[in-house]
Structure formats: structure tokens, C-alpha cells
Amino acid sequence: MPIQRFKNRILLLALVVGLGTLLAWWDLYDRDSVVLDPKAQAQEPSHVVKNATLTLFDNSGERHQVLRTAQLTHTPERTITQLVAPQATLFDNQQRRWHASAERGTIDQRKHLILSDNAQIRAPEEDWQLETEQLHYDSDTAYAYSNTPVRLQQPPQHMQAQRMEVWLNLDALRLTGNVRGYHPVVALDEDSP
């Protein structure tokens, strides 16, 4: 009897070792047969950051953009960074502050900021606000533009146009394409000198 038990144990051990070797060999060669799709990998983000703040500086060390976002997703293969609820503080060459926001945003391969869905830019010192669906901004030149309909407000006046350009450093704005507006007449006080 003890010899029969010993033979059964040896046979069971050989079966376990053989099965383990077969599974290891199968797993090793099965992995090599998987072909990775580089296009699918290019779509995968490498960084996802919640509640991020990015500060950009110009060549002289002055900050020219501070960007806050609820979520930043960077995909290096596509050289694109996507933003959720971005809020930007833009600085001109005199360090005046301009505020921009939107529901979504993108930083493209040229490092331009593109704000989409209810994009706004505000000049608090002048008390005006511009609204559009998509706003492009180049922080190196402090230049913003939109090729979608815009609405410019400085209460009580407002204007609408098909496109706009803003040069923050020059404190200049250009509206083009079917420009319309409302500018109330200011009554002059006859007793004033």
C-alpha cells in the first residue's frame, strides 16, 4: 500500500508541475501575440490633474497668464491638453488683469488657449464683458479672437457682431460682420458749464 500511495503522489506532483509549465508557456507566448494599437495608445491621456493652477511667464519673467481648472487632461501623443471649467487671468504688458472663463478649454500644440462653450472675457477696470461660443487666446502676443458671434456689454450699452479681435497690450478691440448695438443717449445737464 505505501508504494501505491507514493506512486500516486509522484504522479499527482508530476501532473501539477506539467500543468504549471504548460500554463506558464501558454501565458508567455499569448502575451507576445497581442499587438498594441498605436492609434489607441495615442488617444490615452498620460496626466489627469484635478484642481490645477498653471502660471505662464514671459521671457522677462513677468507672469502673463494664470490658469485654474477643475480638471486638466494631457495627451502627449496628440500634443493637447483639455480643461474642464477653466478660469484664466490674463496679463497685458502693463500687468493689467483681464479675466476669461468657459465651460471647456484646450491648450493646443502652439500653447494657445482655446475656450469653448459660453466663453467670456472681462475687463474689470473698464467694466466691459465679451461673450462668445469660442475664444482663442495667444498669451505671447496678448491677442484674442473669435470667429463665432460675439456680444460686447458695458451697461447700459451693448453690441453684437459676427467676429472680434482684442489686442490686450494695445487696449484695442475690433468687431466685424453685421455689427449692431444699443448706445443710449446721455442727457446733458443744462445747468452744467
C-alpha positions as CSV (number, residue, x, y, z in Angstrom):
1,M,0.0,0.0,0.0
2,P,2.7,2.6,0.9
3,I,4.3,2.1,-2.6
4,Q,1.0,2.7,-4.3
5,R,0.5,5.9,-2.3
6,F,4.0,7.0,-3.1
7,K,3.4,6.4,-6.9
8,N,0.0,8.3,-6.7
9,R,1.8,11.3,-5.0
10,I,4.6,11.3,-7.6
11,L,2.0,11.1,-10.4
12,L,0.0,14.0,-8.8
13,L,3.2,16.1,-8.4
14,A,4.2,15.4,-12.0
15,L,0.7,16.4,-13.2
16,V,0.8,19.7,-11.2
17,V,4.3,20.6,-12.4
18,G,3.4,19.7,-16.0
19,L,0.2,21.7,-15.9
20,G,2.0,24.7,-14.3
21,T,4.7,24.5,-17.0
22,L,2.1,24.4,-19.8
23,L,0.2,27.4,-18.3
24,A,3.4,29.4,-18.0
25,W,4.4,28.6,-21.6
26,W,0.9,29.5,-22.9
27,D,0.9,32.8,-20.9
28,L,4.3,33.7,-22.2
29,Y,3.5,33.1,-25.9
30,D,0.0,34.5,-25.6
31,R,1.4,37.9,-24.5
32,D,3.7,38.1,-27.5
33,S,0.7,37.6,-29.8
34,V,-1.1,40.7,-28.6
35,V,-0.5,43.6,-30.9
36,L,-0.9,47.1,-29.4
37,D,-2.7,49.6,-31.5
38,P,-0.6,52.8,-31.5
39,K,-3.6,54.9,-32.6
40,A,-5.5,53.7,-29.5
41,Q,-2.5,54.5,-27.3
42,A,-2.2,58.0,-28.7
43,Q,-5.8,58.7,-27.5
44,E,-4.9,57.8,-23.9
45,P,-4.0,60.7,-21.5
46,S,-0.8,60.5,-19.7
47,H,-1.7,63.0,-17.0
48,V,-5.0,63.9,-15.3
49,V,-4.9,66.6,-12.6
50,K,-7.8,67.8,-10.5
51,N,-8.0,71.4,-9.3
52,A,-4.9,72.5,-11.2
53,T,-3.3,76.0,-11.4
54,L,-0.8,76.8,-14.2
55,T,1.2,80.1,-14.3
56,L,2.9,81.1,-17.6
57,F,5.8,83.6,-17.5
58,D,7.1,85.7,-20.4
59,N,10.8,85.9,-21.4
60,S,11.5,88.7,-18.9
61,G,10.0,86.7,-16.0
62,E,6.7,88.6,-15.8
63,R,3.6,86.4,-15.5
64,H,1.3,86.7,-18.4
65,Q,-1.3,84.0,-17.7
66,V,-2.7,82.2,-14.7
67,L,-5.0,79.4,-15.5
68,R,-7.2,77.5,-13.0
69,T,-9.2,74.4,-14.0
70,A,-11.3,71.8,-12.2
71,Q,-9.6,69.1,-14.3
72,L,-6.7,69.0,-16.7
73,T,-6.1,66.1,-19.0
74,H,-2.9,65.9,-21.1
75,T,-2.5,63.6,-24.1
76,P,1.2,63.9,-25.2
77,E,0.8,61.9,-28.5
78,R,-1.8,64.4,-29.7
79,T,0.1,67.3,-28.0
80,I,-3.2,68.6,-26.5
81,T,-4.4,69.5,-23.0
82,Q,-8.1,69.5,-22.3
83,L,-9.6,71.6,-19.5
84,V,-12.8,71.5,-17.5
85,A,-14.3,74.8,-16.4
86,P,-11.2,76.8,-17.0
87,Q,-10.8,80.3,-15.5
88,A,-7.9,82.4,-16.7
89,T,-6.4,85.6,-15.5
90,L,-4.6,87.3,-18.4
91,F,-2.0,90.0,-18.0
92,D,-1.1,92.6,-20.6
93,N,2.3,94.3,-20.9
94,Q,1.3,96.8,-18.2
95,Q,0.3,93.9,-15.8
96,R,-3.4,94.9,-16.0
97,R,-5.7,91.9,-15.4
98,W,-8.3,90.5,-17.8
99,H,-10.5,87.6,-16.8
100,A,-11.6,84.8,-19.1
101,S,-13.7,81.7,-18.5
102,A,-15.6,78.9,-20.2
103,E,-17.2,75.5,-19.6
104,R,-14.4,73.8,-21.6
105,G,-10.9,74.6,-22.8
106,T,-8.0,73.3,-24.7
107,I,-4.3,74.2,-24.9
108,D,-3.0,73.2,-28.3
109,Q,0.5,72.3,-29.6
110,R,1.3,76.0,-30.1
111,K,0.4,76.6,-26.4
112,H,-2.7,78.7,-27.4
113,L,-5.6,78.7,-25.1
114,I,-9.0,77.9,-26.7
115,L,-12.0,78.5,-24.5
116,S,-15.3,76.9,-25.7
117,D,-19.0,76.8,-24.6
118,N,-20.1,80.1,-23.0
119,A,-16.6,81.7,-23.3
120,Q,-16.3,85.1,-21.7
121,I,-13.5,87.7,-21.4
122,R,-13.9,90.6,-18.9
123,A,-12.0,93.8,-18.3
124,P,-12.9,94.7,-14.7
125,E,-11.2,98.1,-14.9
126,E,-13.3,99.2,-17.9
127,D,-16.4,97.3,-16.7
128,W,-17.0,95.5,-20.1
129,Q,-17.6,91.9,-20.9
130,L,-17.5,90.0,-24.1
131,E,-19.3,86.7,-24.6
132,T,-18.9,84.2,-27.4
133,E,-19.0,80.4,-28.0
134,Q,-15.3,80.0,-28.8
135,L,-12.4,82.3,-27.8
136,H,-8.8,81.8,-29.0
137,Y,-6.0,83.4,-27.0
138,D,-2.3,83.7,-27.6
139,S,-0.5,84.7,-24.4
140,D,2.8,85.5,-26.1
141,T,1.2,88.4,-28.0
142,A,-1.8,89.0,-25.7
143,Y,-4.1,88.6,-28.7
144,A,-7.6,87.1,-28.5
145,Y,-10.1,86.5,-31.3
146,S,-13.4,84.8,-32.0
147,N,-14.9,83.7,-35.4
148,T,-18.2,83.0,-33.8
149,P,-20.9,85.6,-32.9
150,V,-20.0,87.8,-30.0
151,R,-21.8,90.1,-27.7
152,L,-19.9,93.0,-26.0
153,Q,-21.5,94.7,-23.0
154,Q,-20.7,97.7,-21.0
155,P,-24.0,98.6,-19.3
156,P,-26.2,100.1,-20.3
157,Q,-24.8,99.8,-23.9
158,H,-24.2,96.6,-25.8
159,M,-23.0,95.5,-29.2
160,Q,-23.2,92.3,-31.3
161,A,-21.0,91.1,-34.2
162,Q,-20.0,88.0,-36.1
163,R,-16.3,88.2,-35.2
164,M,-14.0,90.1,-33.0
165,E,-10.3,90.7,-32.2
166,V,-8.8,92.0,-29.0
167,W,-5.2,93.3,-28.5
168,L,-4.8,93.5,-24.8
169,N,-1.4,95.2,-24.9
170,L,-2.8,97.9,-27.2
171,D,-6.1,98.2,-25.4
172,A,-7.8,97.8,-28.8
173,L,-10.9,95.9,-29.9
174,R,-12.3,95.3,-33.4
175,L,-15.8,94.0,-34.1
176,T,-16.6,92.9,-37.7
177,G,-19.5,91.4,-39.6
178,N,-23.1,92.7,-39.1
179,V,-22.1,94.9,-36.2
180,R,-25.2,96.2,-34.3
181,G,-25.5,97.9,-31.0
182,Y,-27.5,99.9,-28.5
183,H,-26.0,103.1,-27.2
184,P,-28.4,105.2,-25.1
185,V,-28.2,109.0,-25.4
186,V,-26.8,110.7,-22.3
187,A,-28.8,113.7,-21.4
188,L,-26.7,116.8,-20.7
189,D,-27.5,118.9,-17.7
190,E,-28.3,122.4,-19.0
191,D,-27.0,124.0,-15.7
192,S,-23.5,122.5,-16.2
193,P,-20.8,124.8,-17.5
